[in-house]
Amino acid sequence: MGGGGQLTEPGEPGTGGSGRVFTWEEVQRHSHRNDQWLVIDRKVYNVTQWAKRHPGGFRVISHYAGEDATEAFKAFHHDGKFAQKFLRPLQIGELAATEPSQDHNKNAAIVQDFHTLRAQAEDDGLFRVRPMFFCFYLGHILLLEALGWLTVWVWGTSWMLTLLCSIILATAQIQSSWLQHDFGHKSVFKTTHGNHIMQMFIMGHLKGASTNWWNHRHFQHHAKPNVFSKDPDVNMLHVFVVGAIQPVEYGIKKIKYMPYHRQHQYFFFVGAPLVLPVYFQLQMMHSMIYRHHWVVRLSYLILSYLILSYLILSYLILSYLILSLISQFLESHWFVWVTQMNHLPMDIDHEAHQDWLTMQLHATCNIEQSSFNDWFSGHLNFQIEHHLFPTMPRHNYYLVAPLVQALCEKHGIPYQVKTMRQGLADVLRSLKNSGELWLDAYLHK
């Protein structure tokens, strides 16, 4: 795969792998589906075949084909030495000594300062886990589940109790989503296997969902947040137009799948309430068929429904469906508003090849800290810190936040913190602004 590069004597100082050295221009030519190179710590790797077996999914590693992936590699892999065992056979050379360490126009000073910040966070123990935090968190989820059962067992299945039970179950389910998210990022246990087992238990057996589907989707979002064609969270399937670029592009091309100037209104009907019960379910079915995860997915569903069997038997089928729909409706709203308030109002654009710090700060904002906000959002109110350090335990985000703020201030990078009310309002405001941009371009350009 892929030629090019200068051949030097094997073992020559400054060379690695096969002894070949490459320029950035040569590396960047290998950015296609069937020809993928990337650079980590100045070493050049051919990941064309490995990408198909990459545990994080084919797409996430492909998003860095032809680029420097050093910062992303360190952010995603909590055990870099273990990951290096897989990289070593893939190395084909190094960057030429005359080449800079950063590709495109990335700011070397920002990259170095962020590297120093990460090292300081590691030295300060901010990547160390407090086990009791996650034990109590899991315990309160199981307690909510049990409370839902007891509500039916003790008081019956009246309409008011059905509504109360739906709220309890929706709360348990959304908190399960936040917790499986921790295990998915391997921010709890030291071993990948331990995190994976717990994520399967919570995501699979408590929620009846697929960990493989979630991880492959979510890692793409972290790798290139708010980047069209790379972040699935901004792939709105023509239902919404987002940001300042896409609406104008659609308007100029006279694309009108929906009345986008009304999207801030129909968001309440086809956006927030349908993402979990409809869109995500269809995606999981597609993933199950495409990746042949039939046995795993079916076992998830069977076990999750066995857990709910008492509720199912306690209700008539119609009543149970109503309970389930109300619960999923509430959970979907909760999930969508929390996840979108940090990203949707921010910059959404095509690939700009920015350094890790700049890219993440342009795409994310924080919601101010409070005990309620921390719990309500699963600590995703610290979205900036989570995106910069996805393997850091969430209970330490507030400790690293001042360090991140100081670094952003030093380099003039905006660090946005909003109230919860402002964050939620900005979701609608951004949709309204994007819709107006589309309408203006559609009518006048």
C-alpha positions, -999 to 999 in steps of 0.1 A, spaced: 0 0 0 13 34 -9 48 41 -21 68 73 -17 93 83 9 130 83 11 149 51 19 177 54 44 200 28 59 183 5 84 192 15 120 202 50 110 196 74 139 162 91 137 145 65 116 121 37 126 102 8 112 116 -1 78 140 28 79 120 50 56 113 87 62 83 106 48 72 141 43 37 154 54 28 157 17 34 120 12 15 110 43 -15 132 33 -18 114 0 -28 82 19 -62 93 32 -86 71 13 -108 42 24 -84 16 10 -52 34 17 -47 49 51 -16 62 69 -14 83 100 12 97 123 16 93 160 46 109 178 63 114 144 61 77 136 42 68 104 18 39 104 -1 21 76 -34 13 93 -53 3 61 -60 -33 72 -59 -27 109 -87 -1 106 -112 -29 99 -103 -46 132 -99 -14 153 -119 -19 185 -132 17 183 -146 11 149 -134 16 113 -147 52 109 -130 68 139 -95 58 129 -103 66 93 -111 102 103 -74 107 110 -61 91 78 -34 112 63 -31 133 95 -13 136 128 -33 115 153 -10 119 183 -34 140 204 -64 118 196 -45 86 203 -34 99 238 -69 111 245 -87 79 237 -62 53 250 -60 52 288 -33 25 285 -10 38 257 16 11 263 -9 -16 256 -21 1 225 14 5 213 17 -33 210 -8 -32 182 8 -2 165 44 -15 164 39 -40 135 21 -13 115 50 12 116 64 18 81 88 47 90 90 82 105 87 118 95 118 133 79 139 153 104 131 184 84 93 180 88 75 197 117 57 175 142 23 191 135 5 187 102 -14 214 83 -14 247 102 -17 235 138 -2 257 164 28 240 179 28 261 210 -8 251 218 0 215 212 30 216 235 12 235 262 -17 211 262 7 182 264 22 198 295 -13 203 309 -21 167 304 11 156 321 3 179 350 -31 164 354 -16 129 354 9 139 380 -18 154 402 -37 121 401 -67 135 382 -69 103 362 -73 82 394 -107 68 401 -127 70 434 -144 36 433 -171 46 458 -183 74 436 -193 49 409 -205 23 434 -230 48 448 -239 59 414 -248 24 402 -266 18 435 -289 48 431 -298 35 396 -307 1 409 -326 17 437 -347 37 412 -354 5 392 -365 -12 424 -387 17 434 -404 15 400 -412 -22 407 -424 -15 443 -447 13 431 -466 -12 410 -464 -40 435 -476 -20 465 -500 6 450 -512 -10 417 -515 4 382 -537 35 382 -530 62 357 -513 85 382 -491 57 394 -483 48 358 -471 83 352 -451 83 384 -436 49 375 -427 63 340 -408 92 356 -389 69 379 -380 45 351 -370 74 328 -347 87 355 -331 53 360 -327 48 323 -311 82 317 -287 78 346 -278 44 332 -269 62 300 -246 85 318 -230 57 337 -225 34 307 -209 64 290 -182 64 318 -174 27 312 -175 32 274 -147 57 278 -128 34 301 -126 60 328 -135 37 357 -114 5 357 -78 2 348 -84 -26 325 -103 -24 292 -120 -57 300 -134 -46 333 -149 -14 317 -163 -34 288 -180 -59 311 -197 -32 332 -207 -13 301 -223 -44 287 -242 -49 319 -256 -14 321 -261 -6 284 -271 -41 275 -290 -56 304 -304 -25 320 -312 -7 288 -314 -34 261 -291 -15 238 -259 -23 219 -225 -13 233 -208 -18 199 -232 5 182 -229 32 208 -191 31 210 -186 32 173 -209 61 170 -198 80 200 -161 78 194 -165 94 161 -182 123 178 -153 127 201 -127 124 174 -141 152 152 -169 170 171 -192 191 150 -174 182 118 -197 174 89 -194 139 75 -173 128 105 -194 135 135 -226 115 134 -243 138 159 -245 166 133 -258 142 106 -294 153 108 -306 132 78 -320 164 61 -345 169 89 -326 198 104 -299 222 91 -273 232 118 -246 258 122 -239 287 99 -224 268 69 -248 240 61 -280 261 60 -264 284 34 -252 255 13 -286 239 14 -303 272 5 -280 279 -25 -287 244 -38 -324 249 -32 -326 219 -10 -359 218 10 -367 184 25 -383 203 54 -395 238 61 -362 246 79 -372 281 89 -397 263 112 -372 237 126 -370 254 160 -408 246 163 -410 211 149 -379 202 170 -404 196 198 -423 170 177 -397 152 155 -364 160 173 -363 156 211 -391 130 215 -381 106 187 -343 103 189 -342 74 214 -374 55 207 -372 57 169 -339 70 154 -315 52 178 -335 19 176 -334 20 138 -296 26 140 -291 -3 164 -311 -26 141 -290 -15 111 -258 -21 132 -270 -55 143 -276 -66 107 -245 -49 92 -221 -61 119 -238 -95 125 -243 -89 162 -275 -109 163 -268 -131 193 -255 -102 214 -283 -79 206 -310 -106 212 -294 -116 245 -295 -79 255 -332 -76 247 -342 -109 264 -324 -101 296 -336 -65 297 -372 -76 292 -368 -103 319 -358 -76 343 -390 -57 334 -411 -89 334 -429 -81 366 -440 -47 352 -451 -64 320 -472 -90 339 -486 -64 362 -500 -43 333 -523 -51 304 -503 -51 272 -518 -17 261 -511 -2 296 -475 -15 295 -470 0 260 -483 34 273 -459 31 303 -430 23 280 -438 51 256 -441 77 283 -408 66 299 -390 66 265 -405 100 256 -393 115 289 -358 99 286 -354 110 249 -362 146 258 -338 145 287 -310 130 266 -314 153 236 -316 185 255 -285 177 277 -264 164 248 -273 192 224 -269 222 247 -232 217 248 -227 213 210 -255 226 188 -250 263 195 -212 260 188 -193 261 156 -204 234 131 -183 232 100 -163 211 75 -129 196 84 -105 224 95 -76 202 107 -72 220 140 -52 209 170 -70 190 197 -75 219 222 -88 243 196 -110 218 178 -127 207 210 -132 242 224 -147 255 192 -173 226 193 -181 225 230 -192 247 259 -198 241 296 -229 245 318 -222 260 352 -215 236 381 -240 227 408 -249 195 425 -281 193 405 -265 201 372 -238 175 378 -264 148 385 -289 159 359 -263 159 331 -241 131 343 -213 157 347 -216 165 310 -220 201 321 -182 198 321 -183 190 284 -151 208 276 -130 188 301 -148 156 291 -139 162 254 -103 171 262 -98 142 286 -124 115 278 -107 88 299 -106 111 330 -131 101 358 -159 126 357 -156 134 394 -123 152 387 -135 175 359 -141 204 383 -104 200 394 -89 202 359 -113 229 347 -93 259 362 -61 246 344 -80 244 311 -94 278 315 -59 293 322 -45 276 291 -74 289 269 -69 324 283 -32 322 275 -39 314 238 -70 335 233 -93 305 229 -129 312 241 -139 291 271 -177 293 273 -197 286 305 -235 291 305 -263 287 329 -285 256 324 -314 279 314 -292 297 288 -278 264 275 -313 250 269 -325 282 253 -295 283 230 -306 250 215 -337 266 201 -320 298 193 -293 281 172 -320 261 153 -339 293 146 -308 312 134 -298 283 111 -333 281 97 -333 319 90 -299 315 72 -314 287 51 -345 307 42 -324 338 32 -301 317 10 -330 297 -5 -349 329 -15 -322 353 -25 -290 334 -35 
